[in-house]
Amino acid sequence: MIHDLRTGQALTPTGWVEGASVRIEGANIRSIAAATASSFTSVTLPGVVNLHSHAFQRGMAGLAERAGAGEDSFWTWRDVMYRFLDQLTPDDVEAIATLAYIEMLEAGYTRVVEFHYLHHDLDGRPYGNIAEMSERIAAAASVTGIGLTLLPVFYTSGGFGGQPSTHGQRRFLNNSDRFIELREACARSIRGLPGANIGIAPHSLRAVMSDDLGRVAAACADGPIHIHVAEQEKEVVDCLSWSGKRPVEWLLDTGLVDAHWCLIHATHMTATEARRLAASGAVAGVCPITEANLGDGIFHAVDYRAAGGQLGIGTDSNVLISVAEELRTLEYGQRLRDRRRNRLASAGQSIGRTLFDAALNGGAQAAGQTSSGIAAGHPADIVVLDGSRVELAGRSGDGVLDAWVFSAARSPVADVWVGGRHVVTEGRHCLRETAEPRFAQTLSRLAGAV
C-alpha cells in the first residue's frame, strides 16, 4: 500500500523540511519532498528506539513504593521484584508486555530492545519449549506492531566470581551450552516478525563468569550485545573486591567491547572509564526514570558526551513510559548535580534537539539498525506530533522539541507508524481497549503476591 503523509514540518537526517510530503510504500519511506506552502500544523519525527526494557516489570510499577525498616535501595527493590515474578505465567507475561508495548508506541517509541531474562517455569525448570517466554514477548510485539530487538539474557550465578544463585534467580539460569540453544530458539521465534532482529545480553559481571562471557560473546557475535554494568555503588565495591578493578574498567580490559555493545546504566564510572568507553564505539544505555526511581545515581553525561560518547535511552523497569520524561530527567539530573542549566548542548544549540538526536542515533546503533530517520529507503518508523496543541503553540523546528521535552504536561504524540503500519491514531493505539482489561485482570491476581 502507498500512503502520502502531509505535515507542516518534518525532521530529516539533513535538517527540518517545511511543508513536507512523506510517501510511505509498504514498510519503507519511498520519498520526502518539500511543498511550497502548507496549511498543516503537524510535526513529523523519526521514531525513537527504547534501548532497554524489562517488559514484565511494567506489572509491578508502584508496588515497591513502601518504605522498609532499613535503608531502601536497588537491592531491596530487587527482593520485591523476585516475589512478583515468582507468580508470573507465560500468559501473564504476554498480557503485561502487550500493554507496555502499546504505551511505548503511544509515547513515541517505535522499537523496543527487550532485555529478556525470565526464561523458565515457576520451579526453575525449562519449559518444554525453551523459548516459551521469549515467544510471548514476540507475540506482544507482533500484535502491537512495535519493532523488536530481542536480547535473551545469559545468567549463571548469584554474584561475582561464580557465587551460588538464590531462589529468586532460579527462573533466569542457563549454562553456556543451554543459553546458545535458547538463543537459537529465540531467533526462530522472531523469523516471521517484520523488522525484528536478535542479539544477546550477558546480564551483568556479577551474574556471568568471565570465561563464559567470552565464549557466549564469540558464539553470538552477529548482533547487538548488551550488559548491565556499574549501576550501583555496591556493585563497584564488590567488583573491586573480586578482581581489583572497577566494573567498566574490567569489561573494557577484556578487549571485547566495540560498537556492537551497549553498556546499560554505567552510572558509576571514573573520568578515565568514561573516555575509554566513548573511544570504544559502544553505546551507553541510560534509563533516567528508573535510575531515579531506584536511587542508583546520576550518569555523568556531560563528561561522557564531551569525550564523544554515544548514548541512548531506555525505560528499563517501565515504572513510567515517556520519551520526553526520559530526556528531561537525563538533563535535569545533570543540572541538579552541577547546579547549572543547559548541560548537554553546546553554545547556541537546542537542548531538546540535542537530546533527541542523541537518543535517536544511540538507540539505532544499540538496536543493531543499519538505517533510521525520515529518508528515502529507510523503514517507515514515524511519529507525528499534533502541532495544534497549545503546548506547541508558536514553536517550529528545534523549538518544538524543546517544548515537547521540557514543557508539555500532556503527550502531543498523535500518530505513529512502524514499518509502514499505522498503529497509533489520535494518540491512541488501536488495541488499547482490549489490552487494558486483560492487563487489569492479570494485575488484580498478582498484586497481592508482593
FENWOFEN-V568536 format. One record per residue. N is the residue number from 0. SS is DSSP state (~ for helix, > for strand, _ for the rest). PHI is phi in whole degrees, -180 to 180 (* if undefined). PSI is psi in whole degrees, 0 to 359 (NA if undefined). Layout:
# FENWOFEN-V568536
N;SS;PHI;PSI  N;SS;PHI;PSI
This chain:
# FENWOFEN-V568536
0;_;*;153  1;>;-116;132  2;>;-127;137  3;>;-107;113  4;>;-99;112  5;>;-94;139  6;_;-150;154  7;_;-67;322  8;>;-160;149  9;>;-135;140  10;>;-93;116  11;>;-114;171  12;_;-60;339  13;_;-101;4  14;>;124;190  15;>;-78;139  16;>;-117;123  17;>;-82;144  18;_;54;47  19;>;-79;149  20;>;-121;116  21;>;-107;119  22;>;-96;124  23;>;-106;125  24;>;-126;111  25;_;66;233  26;_;-91;354  27;>;-122;167  28;>;-84;124  29;>;-84;317  30;>;-162;162  31;>;-140;132  32;>;-139;150  33;>;-92;140  34;_;-96;157  35;_;-72;330  36;_;-153;152  37;_;-149;138  38;_;-98;0  39;_;-78;144  40;_;-109;354  41;_;-67;157  42;>;-123;124  43;>;-107;128  44;>;-127;155  45;>;-71;145  46;_;-69;149  47;>;-99;146  48;>;-86;131  49;>;-88;102  50;>;-84;1  51;>;-157;112  52;>;-139;138  53;_;-112;92  54;~;-57;319  55;~;-62;335  56;~;-70;348  57;~;-58;330  58;~;-72;342  59;~;-106;9  60;_;-58;125  61;_;90;351  62;_;-84;350  63;_;-110;21  64;_;-100;44  65;_;-126;126  66;_;-66;136  67;_;-88;182  68;_;-72;330  69;_;-110;206  70;_;-81;120  71;_;-80;149  72;_;-158;185  73;~;-53;321  74;~;-71;326  75;~;-75;325  76;~;-60;320  77;~;-61;324  78;~;-62;319  79;~;-63;316  80;~;-61;318  81;~;-62;319  82;~;-65;323  83;~;-66;312  84;~;-75;348  85;_;-59;338  86;_;-104;350  87;_;-75;129  88;_;-99;167  89;~;-56;320  90;~;-62;321  91;~;-62;314  92;~;-61;317  93;~;-65;319  94;~;-65;317  95;~;-69;315  96;~;-64;324  97;~;-61;314  98;~;-69;321  99;~;-59;317  100;~;-71;326  101;~;-61;314  102;~;-64;323  103;~;-63;315  104;~;-63;316  105;~;-65;336  106;~;-84;345  107;_;110;5  108;>;-83;135  109;>;-112;352  110;>;-144;143  111;>;-121;137  112;>;-99;105  113;>;-92;109  114;>;-86;89  115;>;-105;109  116;_;-117;1  117;_;-92;94  118;_;-103;322  119;_;-109;175  120;_;-70;176  121;_;-59;330  122;_;-91;2  123;_;93;356  124;_;-84;144  125;_;-61;146  126;_;-66;161  127;_;-55;323  128;_;-99;108  129;_;-60;337  130;_;-100;21  131;~;-52;308  132;~;-67;322  133;~;-66;325  134;~;-65;330  135;~;-71;324  136;~;-64;315  137;~;-62;322  138;~;-65;319  139;~;-65;319  140;~;-66;319  141;~;-63;312  142;~;-71;327  143;~;-84;334  144;_;93;3  145;_;-73;144  146;>;-68;145  147;>;-128;128  148;>;-112;111  149;>;-96;126  150;>;-119;91  151;>;-61;139  152;>;-98;135  153;>;-97;125  154;_;-147;121  155;_;-124;338  156;_;-147;171  157;_;-99;0  158;>;-178;172  159;_;-55;141  160;_;77;17  161;_;82;32  162;>;-62;151  163;_;-59;145  164;_;-75;164  165;_;-101;171  166;~;-57;320  167;~;-67;343  168;~;-99;3  169;_;-63;334  170;_;-84;357  171;_;-101;339  172;_;-81;137  173;_;-148;145  174;_;-80;175  175;~;-65;323  176;~;-65;313  177;~;-69;328  178;~;-65;318  179;~;-63;322  180;~;-63;318  181;~;-62;315  182;~;-61;320  183;~;-65;321  184;~;-68;322  185;~;-65;321  186;~;-61;320  187;~;-67;327  188;~;-69;340  189;_;-108;7  190;_;-59;324  191;_;-88;5  192;_;-95;115  193;_;-57;129  194;_;76;359  195;_;-74;150  196;>;-144;172  197;>;-134;148  198;>;-140;210  199;>;-143;163  200;>;-142;92  201;>;-57;124  202;_;-57;310  203;>;-174;167  204;_;-68;334  205;_;-79;344  206;_;-109;357  207;_;-134;129  208;_;-69;148  209;~;-61;319  210;~;-65;319  211;~;-66;326  212;~;-59;312  213;~;-65;321  214;~;-66;313  215;~;-68;319  216;~;-61;320  217;~;-70;323  218;~;-75;338  219;_;-126;46  220;_;-87;4  221;_;-96;18  222;_;-153;181  223;_;-64;148  224;>;-127;119  225;>;-118;150  226;>;-152;138  227;>;-71;137  228;>;-155;137  229;_;53;42  230;_;-77;322  231;_;-124;155  232;~;-63;322  233;~;-60;323  234;~;-62;321  235;~;-65;314  236;~;-61;315  237;~;-66;322  238;~;-67;320  239;~;-62;318  240;~;-64;322  241;~;-75;316  242;~;-121;347  243;_;81;5  244;_;-130;158  245;_;-77;158  246;~;-58;311  247;~;-66;320  248;~;-59;311  249;~;-59;314  250;~;-64;316  251;~;-66;328  252;~;-70;345  253;_;-70;339  254;_;79;4  255;_;-82;331  256;_;-76;126  257;_;-146;200  258;_;-68;349  259;_;-80;347  260;>;-94;152  261;>;-134;121  262;>;-95;111  263;>;-81;129  264;>;81;288  265;_;45;39  266;_;-66;318  267;_;-107;82  268;_;-117;149  269;_;-80;168  270;~;-61;322  271;~;-65;316  272;~;-61;320  273;~;-63;318  274;~;-66;320  275;~;-67;319  276;~;-63;316  277;~;-59;317  278;~;-70;338  279;~;-71;339  280;_;88;355  281;_;-73;169  282;>;-106;140  283;>;-92;123  284;>;-99;102  285;>;-100;145  286;_;-132;72  287;~;-59;322  288;~;-66;311  289;~;-65;318  290;~;-62;325  291;~;-71;316  292;~;-60;321  293;~;-88;353  294;_;70;32  295;_;-69;319  296;_;134;184  297;_;-115;123  298;_;-63;138  299;_;-84;71  300;~;-69;327  301;~;-62;308  302;~;-67;320  303;~;-65;316  304;~;-68;324  305;~;-62;332  306;_;-85;2  307;_;90;16  308;_;-74;143  309;>;-91;140  310;>;-140;159  311;>;-141;175  312;>;-117;149  313;_;-138;159  314;_;-94;348  315;>;50;256  316;_;-78;354  317;_;59;32  318;_;-67;332  319;_;-155;129  320;_;-109;109  321;_;-162;122  322;~;-61;309  323;~;-61;318  324;~;-71;327  325;~;-61;314  326;~;-67;318  327;~;-63;315  328;~;-64;323  329;~;-59;310  330;~;-69;318  331;~;-66;327  332;~;-60;318  333;~;-64;321  334;~;-66;317  335;~;-66;320  336;~;-67;315  337;~;-91;347  338;_;54;46  339;_;-141;163  340;_;-103;163  341;_;51;64  342;_;-85;332  343;_;-109;24  344;_;-136;153  345;_;-79;168  346;_;-54;130  347;_;85;352  348;_;-90;152  349;_;-75;132  350;~;-68;315  351;~;-58;315  352;~;-67;318  353;~;-61;315  354;~;-65;317  355;~;-63;314  356;~;-62;319  357;~;-62;314  358;~;-65;322  359;~;-64;309  360;~;-74;315  361;~;-66;321  362;~;-65;318  363;~;-62;316  364;~;-64;315  365;~;-65;332  366;_;-87;357  367;_;75;26  368;_;-86;134  369;_;-89;343  370;_;-148;140  371;_;-156;164  372;_;103;163  373;_;-86;95  374;_;-155;153  375;_;-58;133  376;_;91;347  377;_;-85;157  378;>;-57;143  379;_;-83;70  380;_;-105;99  381;>;-134;139  382;>;-121;131  383;>;-114;123  384;>;-92;145  385;_;-80;99  386;_;-70;350  387;_;-84;352  388;_;-65;142  389;~;-61;330  390;~;-63;336  391;~;-107;9  392;_;-58;133  393;_;74;7  394;_;-102;147  395;_;-147;161  396;_;55;224  397;~;-60;334  398;~;-62;331  399;~;-64;317  400;~;-68;322  401;~;-61;317  402;~;-68;317  403;~;-63;314  404;~;-72;320  405;~;-108;346  406;~;-139;4  407;_;-96;104  408;_;-70;329  409;_;-107;142  410;_;-68;130  411;_;-89;7  412;>;-65;122  413;>;-106;312  414;>;-136;146  415;>;-137;133  416;>;-118;136  417;>;-129;120  418;_;54;37  419;_;80;0  420;>;-98;126  421;>;-85;102  422;>;-106;338  423;>;-126;128  424;>;-129;128  425;_;52;40  426;_;83;2  427;>;-130;134  428;>;-74;145  429;_;-65;341  430;_;-105;4  431;~;-58;319  432;~;-64;330  433;~;-91;331  434;~;-75;325  435;~;-62;312  436;~;-62;322  437;~;-64;317  438;~;-63;314  439;~;-63;319  440;~;-64;320  441;~;-63;314  442;~;-69;327  443;~;-60;324  444;~;-79;326  445;~;-88;331  446;~;-59;326  447;~;-70;348  448;~;-74;342  449;_;-109;NA
